[in-house]
């Protein structure tokens, strides 16, 4: 009976201890949750830190009713579409946030931060100083997306608005998920990015982003007959468009260690994502060889996981990359009946040659011009070494530049869309009286 009493007393004690409040507890309503954090090179100090957080007006979700930054007073206070955008010069990221807390009624927290953006200039000099701060800080959101801005991160965040819906948090999450729908930019969380900067197997990459000022869309010329351009060689800010948000995420930023060494355009990014098994869906347009100037768009998706094998010829790596891509025909401008069994093979071979050539050129460009293994081939090579020490002594990242890489693509056109047979357009052959 005495033992039972002791157990009951201990249980009651633990209940009070486990449910008791701690000195570092914070109410949800006492914090301002950062949406985005941007880091630029400073003028009077090491960095210029930009933080965006919601005003909690108009529903408490950062809705556009909280201010659009239209008049001078709103601009002075940094009000942008229901959010506040503040910038400060400081020595470190965490010091900057601490200084911002002196003029903010709520504690600025990073636990729900959607993205950390570095300017291209700062990324070229190295960003490990700032990554290490985030890595140790308990409030850092480990799945926050990492991006490199073509230009200033401060200007990019100032354009971070929502035109569809009221909730800016949801809008940002959905905009990042467009990577799976387009295949024109990657997704890279903080933890994976940080691990890649210190990994002996692969190196880091991130989203490439920037501002489009709508100056690339030329005025129409009735006398001009424009050519067919199927290559999507776009970088942030280059897409010929007008309207919608000025923000653009398109392309890939490539790192050697913690330093930016190059970028991939939209088309190269699609081929890169195919190799690293991150490509989910996208539209690829190819010129019709039988009818030059006519386009054939395909809806692409992976058929199966990439088959990658690494072997060695003495100390030289030999990498075999085998891809399986499925496609649906979503348009035939020429009107030719490519759906027939004898011509579907012709289309499949055309698609195969296009993807195979694109993947080979992308890998070669990254390997020879940038000298970095963002594909993670080192993970496949690791099994060829007995111990991790042997792999580290070999120094995979240095030998990757000399690797011989073979690319093979198998394409399978599965469907022809909702049209089983292309029928040419019919015209009358004589003039009506």
C-alpha positions in Angstrom: 0.0 0.0 0.0 2.9 2.3 0.8 4.5 1.7 -2.6 1.2 2.5 -4.4 1.0 5.7 -2.5 4.5 6.7 -3.5 3.7 5.9 -7.2 0.6 8.1 -7.0 2.5 11.0 -5.4 5.2 10.7 -8.1 2.6 10.7 -10.9 0.9 13.8 -9.5 4.3 15.5 -9.2 5.2 14.7 -12.8 1.8 16.0 -14.0 2.5 19.4 -12.4 6.0 19.5 -13.8 5.2 18.4 -17.3 2.2 20.8 -17.6 3.8 23.7 -15.9 4.7 26.9 -17.9 8.3 27.7 -18.7 9.9 31.1 -18.8 10.5 30.9 -22.6 7.0 30.0 -23.6 5.2 32.4 -26.0 1.6 32.8 -27.0 0.9 32.5 -30.7 -0.6 35.9 -30.8 2.5 37.4 -29.2 4.7 36.8 -32.3 5.0 38.1 -35.8 5.8 35.2 -38.1 8.3 36.1 -40.9 7.1 35.2 -44.4 10.4 35.8 -46.2 13.9 36.8 -45.2 16.3 38.4 -47.7 20.0 39.1 -47.3 21.9 41.6 -49.5 25.4 42.9 -49.2 25.4 45.9 -46.8 26.7 49.4 -47.3 27.6 50.5 -43.8 27.7 47.0 -42.3 28.2 43.4 -43.4 24.7 42.7 -44.6 21.4 44.3 -45.3 18.6 42.2 -43.8 15.0 42.4 -45.1 12.1 40.7 -43.3 8.5 40.5 -44.4 5.7 39.7 -41.9 1.9 40.1 -41.9 0.0 42.9 -40.3 -2.7 40.5 -39.0 -5.4 42.9 -40.3 -8.3 41.9 -42.4 -8.6 38.3 -41.0 -5.1 37.9 -39.5 -3.6 36.1 -42.5 -1.8 38.8 -44.3 -4.7 39.7 -46.6 -4.5 42.5 -49.1 -6.9 44.7 -47.1 -4.1 45.6 -44.7 -2.5 48.0 -47.1 -1.2 48.0 -50.6 1.8 50.3 -50.3 0.0 52.9 -52.4 0.5 56.2 -50.6 3.7 57.8 -49.3 2.8 57.0 -45.6 2.3 53.3 -46.3 5.6 53.2 -48.3 7.4 54.9 -45.5 6.2 52.3 -43.0 6.9 49.4 -45.4 3.3 48.3 -45.9 3.0 46.0 -48.9 -0.2 44.2 -49.6 -1.2 43.4 -46.0 2.4 42.9 -44.9 5.2 44.9 -43.4 8.6 44.8 -45.2 11.5 46.1 -43.1 15.2 46.4 -43.9 18.2 46.9 -41.5 21.9 46.8 -41.8 23.7 44.5 -39.3 26.6 42.2 -38.8 24.6 38.9 -38.6 21.1 37.8 -39.4 20.1 37.1 -35.8 21.4 40.4 -34.6 19.4 42.1 -37.3 16.2 40.4 -36.2 17.0 41.2 -32.6 17.4 44.9 -33.5 14.1 44.9 -35.5 12.3 43.6 -32.3 13.1 47.0 -30.7 10.6 48.7 -33.1 8.1 45.9 -33.5 5.2 45.3 -31.0 5.6 41.5 -31.4 8.6 39.1 -31.4 9.7 38.3 -35.0 9.8 34.5 -35.3 11.2 32.4 -38.2 9.3 29.2 -37.4 6.9 29.7 -40.3 9.4 31.4 -42.7 8.7 30.3 -46.3 11.9 31.3 -48.0 15.4 32.6 -47.4 16.7 34.7 -50.3 20.3 35.7 -51.0 21.3 38.3 -53.5 23.4 37.1 -56.4 26.3 39.4 -55.4 26.4 38.0 -51.9 26.1 34.4 -53.0 29.1 34.8 -55.3 31.2 35.8 -52.3 30.0 32.9 -50.1 27.0 32.5 -47.7 28.2 30.0 -45.2 28.5 32.7 -42.5 24.8 33.2 -42.6 23.8 29.6 -43.2 25.6 28.5 -40.0 23.6 31.1 -38.0 20.4 29.6 -39.4 21.6 26.1 -38.8 22.2 26.6 -35.1 19.1 28.8 -34.4 16.2 26.8 -32.9 13.5 28.9 -34.6 14.8 28.3 -38.2 12.2 26.5 -40.3 14.2 23.6 -41.7 12.1 23.2 -44.9 12.2 26.9 -45.8 13.1 27.3 -49.5 16.5 28.7 -50.4 16.7 31.1 -53.3 19.2 33.3 -55.1 17.9 36.6 -56.5 19.0 38.1 -59.7 19.4 41.5 -58.3 18.6 42.6 -54.8 16.7 40.4 -52.4 15.1 43.5 -50.8 13.5 44.5 -54.2 12.3 40.9 -54.7 10.6 40.8 -51.3 9.0 44.3 -51.9 7.2 42.7 -54.8 6.0 39.7 -52.8 2.3 40.1 -53.1 -0.8 38.0 -53.8 -3.2 38.7 -56.6 -5.2 35.5 -56.2 -6.9 35.0 -52.8 -6.2 36.8 -49.6 -3.8 34.5 -47.7 -0.2 35.4 -48.7 1.2 32.4 -46.8 -0.9 30.0 -48.9 -0.1 32.0 -52.0 3.7 31.6 -51.5 3.4 27.9 -50.7 1.4 27.3 -53.9 3.9 29.4 -56.0 6.8 27.2 -54.9 4.8 24.1 -55.7 4.6 25.2 -59.3 8.0 23.6 -59.7 6.1 20.2 -59.9 3.8 21.6 -62.6 6.2 23.3 -64.8 9.6 21.7 -64.1 11.3 25.0 -64.8 12.8 25.7 -61.3 13.8 23.4 -58.5 12.7 23.2 -54.8 15.4 23.2 -52.2 14.8 23.3 -48.5 17.2 24.8 -46.0 18.4 21.5 -44.4 19.1 19.8 -47.8 20.9 22.9 -49.1 23.1 23.3 -46.0 24.0 19.6 -46.0 25.0 19.9 -49.7 27.4 22.7 -49.0 29.4 20.4 -46.6 28.8 17.1 -48.3 31.6 15.0 -50.0 29.0 13.4 -52.3 27.3 16.3 -54.0 27.1 20.1 -54.1 24.3 22.6 -53.6 21.8 24.2 -55.9 18.8 26.5 -55.3 15.9 28.4 -56.9 16.9 31.2 -59.2 14.5 34.2 -58.9 14.2 37.8 -59.9 12.0 40.7 -61.0 10.3 41.0 -64.4 9.6 44.7 -65.3 7.4 43.7 -68.3 9.8 45.3 -70.8 10.5 42.2 -72.8 7.1 42.0 -74.6 7.6 43.8 -77.9 4.9 45.7 -79.7 3.2 43.9 -82.5 4.5 44.3 -86.1 1.9 43.3 -88.7 4.5 43.0 -91.5 6.8 40.8 -89.4 6.5 37.0 -89.6 8.1 35.8 -86.4 10.0 32.4 -86.4 9.1 29.5 -84.2 11.1 29.5 -81.0 10.9 26.2 -79.0 13.9 26.8 -76.7 13.0 28.1 -73.3 16.3 29.8 -72.6 14.9 32.1 -70.0 16.4 33.5 -66.8 14.5 35.5 -64.2 13.3 38.7 -65.7 13.6 37.6 -69.3 10.2 36.0 -70.0 8.3 38.2 -72.5 5.1 38.8 -70.6 2.9 41.6 -69.3 0.6 41.5 -66.3 0.5 39.2 -63.2 3.2 39.4 -60.5 6.6 40.9 -61.2 8.2 38.0 -59.3 9.7 35.2 -61.3 11.1 31.8 -60.2 12.8 30.3 -63.3 16.1 28.5 -63.5 18.6 27.1 -61.1 21.5 28.7 -59.1 24.5 26.4 -58.8 27.0 26.4 -56.0 30.6 25.2 -55.4 30.7 24.9 -51.6 28.9 28.0 -50.4 29.7 30.2 -53.4 27.5 30.7 -56.5 29.4 29.7 -59.6 26.8 29.6 -62.3 23.1 29.3 -63.3 20.9 27.1 -65.5 18.1 28.6 -67.6 14.6 27.2 -67.7 15.2 24.5 -70.3 18.4 23.3 -68.7 16.7 23.1 -65.4 14.0 20.8 -66.8 16.7 18.4 -67.9 18.6 18.7 -64.6 15.5 17.8 -62.7 15.0 14.7 -64.8 18.4 13.4 -63.8 17.9 14.1 -60.0 14.4 12.5 -60.1 12.7 15.8 -59.2 10.9 16.3 -62.5 7.1 15.6 -62.2 5.4 17.3 -65.1 6.0 19.8 -67.8 5.2 20.8 -71.4 8.0 20.4 -74.0 7.5 21.8 -77.5 9.4 20.4 -80.5 9.6 21.7 -84.1 7.9 19.4 -86.6 10.7 18.1 -88.8 8.3 17.3 -91.7 6.8 20.8 -91.4 9.4 23.4 -90.3 7.8 26.3 -88.5 5.1 24.0 -87.0 5.2 22.9 -83.4 4.3 19.6 -81.6 3.9 20.1 -77.8 4.3 17.1 -75.5 3.1 16.7 -71.9 6.0 15.0 -70.2 6.3 13.0 -67.0 8.8 10.4 -65.6 8.1 6.8 -66.6 10.3 5.5 -63.8 13.1 6.5 -61.5 16.4 7.3 -63.2 18.8 4.4 -63.4 22.3 5.7 -62.6 25.4 3.6 -62.4 29.0 4.6 -61.6 32.1 2.5 -62.3 35.8 3.4 -62.5 38.5 3.0 -65.2 41.5 3.2 -62.9 40.8 6.6 -61.2 38.5 8.0 -63.8 34.8 7.8 -63.1 32.4 6.4 -65.7 28.8 7.5 -65.2 25.9 5.9 -67.0 22.6 7.8 -66.8 19.5 6.0 -68.1 16.2 8.0 -68.2 12.7 6.8 -68.9 10.2 9.5 -69.9 6.6 9.2 -70.8 4.7 11.7 -73.0 1.3 12.6 -74.3 0.8 14.4 -77.5 -1.1 17.6 -76.8 -1.0 19.2 -80.2 0.0 18.7 -83.9 -0.1 22.0 -85.7 0.7 20.6 -89.1 -2.4 18.4 -89.1 -0.4 15.3 -90.0 -1.7 12.0 -88.8 1.2 11.2 -86.4 -1.1 9.0 -84.3 -0.7 6.1 -86.7 1.4 3.2 -85.6 4.1 3.8 -88.3 4.5 7.5 -87.5 4.2 7.4 -83.7 7.7 5.8 -83.6 9.0 8.7 -85.6 7.7 11.1 -83.0 9.1 9.0 -80.2 12.5 9.0 -81.8 12.4 12.8 -82.3 11.4 13.3 -78.6 14.1 10.9 -77.5 16.9 12.7 -79.5 15.7 16.1 -78.1 15.7 15.0 -74.5 18.9 13.0 -74.8 20.8 15.9 -76.4 19.4 18.4 -73.8 20.4 16.2 -70.8 23.9 15.6 -72.3 24.5 19.3 -72.9 23.3 20.3 -69.5 25.4 17.8 -67.7 28.5 18.7 -69.7 28.0 22.4 -69.1 27.7 21.9 -65.4 30.7 19.5 -65.3 33.1 21.4 -67.5 32.1 25.1 -67.0 31.1 25.1 -63.4 33.0 22.0 -62.1 30.3 21.0 -59.6 28.3 17.8 -59.0 24.8 19.1 -58.3 23.4 15.8 -59.7 24.5 13.8 -56.6 26.5 11.2 -58.7 28.8 10.9 -55.7 26.1 9.0 -53.8 26.2 6.3 -56.5 30.0 6.2 -56.4 30.1 5.8 -52.7 29.2 2.1 -52.9 32.4 1.4 -54.8 34.5 2.4 -51.8 35.0 0.1 -48.8 35.0 2.9 -46.2 34.0 6.6 -46.0 37.6 7.5 -45.4 38.5 5.9 -48.7 35.9 8.0 -50.5 37.1 11.2 -48.8 40.7 10.5 -49.7 39.7 9.9 -53.3 37.9 13.4 -53.3 35.0 12.7 -55.5 34.2 16.4 -56.1 37.6 17.0 -57.7 37.5 13.9 -59.9 34.0 14.6 -61.2 35.3 17.1 -63.7 37.2 14.3 -65.4 34.3 11.8 -65.4 33.1 10.2 -68.6 29.3 10.5 -68.7 27.0 8.5 -71.0 23.3 9.5 -71.3 20.6 7.2 -72.6 16.9 8.1 -72.8 13.9 5.9 -73.5 10.7 7.7 -74.5 7.2 6.2 -74.6 4.4 8.2 -76.1 1.5 6.8 -74.1 -1.5 8.9 -75.2 -2.6 11.2 -78.0 -4.9 13.4 -75.9 -8.6 13.5 -76.5 -8.1 13.3 -80.3 -7.6 9.8 -81.7 -6.8 10.9 -85.2 -5.7 14.3 -86.6 -8.0 15.5 -89.4 -6.8 18.3 -91.6 -8.7 21.6 -91.9 -10.9 21.7 -95.0 -11.4 24.7 -97.2 -13.7 25.4 -100.0 -12.0 25.2 -103.4 -13.9 27.8 -105.3 -15.2 31.3 -104.7 -18.8 31.9 -103.9 -20.8 33.9 -106.5 
